[in-house]
Amino acid sequence: MVALAWAVLSAFTLAASAGTTLWSGSFNSYSTASDFDLWSWSNEVGEYQWYIHGSQPTSHYLALDPSYKNPADTAETHGIKMTIDNTANWNGQTMERTELIPQTSSNLGTGNLFYHFSLKHSGTNPPNSAYEHQICFFESHFTELKYGVGTNTTNLVWMVTGVTQWSTTFVADTWYNFAYDIDNSVEKFTAGTVGLWASTGGAALTKVVQNVAASTSTNSEDWHLGVLRIITAADTEDWYFSGVYVESGPITTAIGSGGSTSSSSSSASSSTTTTSVRTTTTTTTPATTTTTTKTTSTTASTTSTASTATATHYGQCGGNKIRLASVLHDRYSLSLQELDTPAQLFVLARTPALLSRLLTTIR
């Protein structure tokens, strides 16, 4: 029914002219998983930074194959399979994480931008709905997909600052296409709104949620493509991604036919070219469900056209949070998982003195 509804909406959607691709996350320039290992802090090559993963070789967590992409995406030769399991603990954390970060010198935080990607899971190594998953999120979590949360944990849920705005059934072997519609048209995210475009299969994207206010923030290298599972468990999960790119408006709504060569992708020696990308469009109202919010406050923000990465090593992706969690554990007997629960975050938010002491400790 969901796919049919999107198809009907798509039939009434006017064709939109393509925007300008600011960063292409195409996997065309990667032949094997080991190509991701060419990137390092001293050799920032390729489309992606690759350091948020577990202790096993890269091929344990990443795999490339034509069958791993949305078949409607004819611009890409293959997609990527990303795996999480009980080895996927990064930097001492107890969560499971396999994530890629844009490697770019482009400004991905000014104007009306669209963060495109397609994802699916299969019947083999499916996601476990008993656990919370954070998918394709910004460091501040002002917008993200989640799975394993809410009243129906088998739904794929889109959130803005921790509040559900939209959800859909997450069916195996169905491609779900998305574009985060981030309106920073004043400059540097100061417009402060985000909406959602979505479709399934090869259908054009339609706007399923109108833009709502959010504390939008990015440094152009803190969007996480991949999956974070909030707990370490024995089961293995495989997630599939393709059609990844960021464009300035107007949005490209056709899957696999939009986008153009990125204006700037990586700044280094040995490597990679960038390619085209895709996705779709219309408008509908969101069905919202209630859920408690994760209280992350950020200010409007930041992004530069510097030729090299401006983020400090591990200064994003939970680096500061790891230190905060350590203080919480040592002094207040709170674990990292407990820190992530709405109840504990609510306590911290409502206890300024405690929060101030903790922040002072980790500075």
JOVENBEL-V755087 format. One record per residue. PSI is psi in whole degrees, -180 to 180 (* if undefined). Layout:
psi:PSI
psi:PSI
This chain:
psi:-40
psi:-45
psi:-40
psi:-43
psi:-43
psi:-38
psi:-41
psi:-44
psi:-40
psi:-33
psi:-25
psi:4
psi:131
psi:145
psi:138
psi:145
psi:151
psi:149
psi:-165
psi:122
psi:120
psi:-33
psi:129
psi:126
psi:26
psi:143
psi:10
psi:-32
psi:1
psi:119
psi:-40
psi:168
psi:-32
psi:-19
psi:-28
psi:-24
psi:-11
psi:-26
psi:142
psi:173
psi:-26
psi:-4
psi:76
psi:80
psi:162
psi:-177
psi:-17
psi:145
psi:137
psi:96
psi:-7
psi:92
psi:176
psi:-161
psi:-9
psi:167
psi:157
psi:-37
psi:-16
psi:-28
psi:-25
psi:141
psi:145
psi:139
psi:147
psi:-29
psi:-7
psi:6
psi:163
psi:123
psi:-25
psi:-16
psi:95
psi:-8
psi:-13
psi:139
psi:-30
psi:160
psi:-171
psi:141
psi:127
psi:130
psi:138
psi:143
psi:-168
psi:4
psi:-6
psi:41
psi:126
psi:134
psi:37
psi:2
psi:160
psi:5
psi:162
psi:130
psi:131
psi:109
psi:143
psi:145
psi:138
psi:132
psi:107
psi:154
psi:4
psi:156
psi:109
psi:27
psi:20
psi:135
psi:-172
psi:104
psi:153
psi:117
psi:107
psi:144
psi:156
psi:145
psi:158
psi:170
psi:165
psi:-179
psi:-13
psi:128
psi:55
psi:163
psi:146
psi:113
psi:-3
psi:-14
psi:145
psi:136
psi:137
psi:128
psi:131
psi:65
psi:156
psi:160
psi:-38
psi:-5
psi:32
psi:-24
psi:148
psi:163
psi:150
psi:156
psi:146
psi:25
psi:167
psi:-167
psi:-27
psi:96
psi:-10
psi:0
psi:151
psi:127
psi:136
psi:130
psi:151
psi:121
psi:45
psi:1
psi:129
psi:129
psi:-22
psi:150
psi:161
psi:156
psi:145
psi:92
psi:136
psi:142
psi:21
psi:129
psi:129
psi:123
psi:136
psi:155
psi:121
psi:122
psi:95
psi:114
psi:103
psi:39
psi:-21
psi:-51
psi:136
psi:52
psi:11
psi:-14
psi:-36
psi:48
psi:157
psi:138
psi:-178
psi:133
psi:144
psi:159
psi:177
psi:157
psi:-127
psi:8
psi:147
psi:149
psi:141
psi:153
psi:110
psi:-18
psi:124
psi:157
psi:136
psi:161
psi:142
psi:155
psi:73
psi:139
psi:136
psi:155
psi:17
psi:-5
psi:41
psi:22
psi:127
psi:110
psi:114
psi:-157
psi:136
psi:119
psi:129
psi:-6
psi:155
psi:125
psi:167
psi:-25
psi:151
psi:140
psi:140
psi:132
psi:141
psi:137
psi:146
psi:178
psi:42
psi:123
psi:165
psi:129
psi:156
psi:154
psi:163
psi:155
psi:144
psi:123
psi:-14
psi:128
psi:126
psi:-1
psi:-2
psi:178
psi:171
psi:178
psi:133
psi:140
psi:-26
psi:125
psi:-57
psi:163
psi:55
psi:-174
psi:-121
psi:42
psi:-119
psi:149
psi:168
psi:161
psi:-169
psi:174
psi:-165
psi:178
psi:-161
psi:-175
psi:146
psi:-173
psi:145
psi:167
psi:149
psi:147
psi:116
psi:144
psi:158
psi:141
psi:156
psi:157
psi:150
psi:118
psi:85
psi:120
psi:134
psi:163
psi:162
psi:153
psi:158
psi:121
psi:146
psi:169
psi:29
psi:153
psi:-8
psi:167
psi:140
psi:-13
psi:140
psi:156
psi:122
psi:12
psi:-17
psi:-167
psi:34
psi:3
psi:-51
psi:-34
psi:-33
psi:-44
psi:-40
psi:-43
psi:-37
psi:-43
psi:-44
psi:-41
psi:-47
psi:-37
psi:-27
psi:8
psi:37
psi:133
psi:170
psi:-41
psi:-41
psi:-36
psi:-33
psi:-12
psi:144
psi:-36
psi:-45
psi:-39
psi:-35
psi:-42
psi:-46
psi:-42
psi:-32
psi:3
psi:76
psi:-36
psi:-44
psi:-47
psi:-41
psi:-43
psi:-41
psi:-44
psi:-38
psi:-38
psi:-38
psi:-4
psi:*
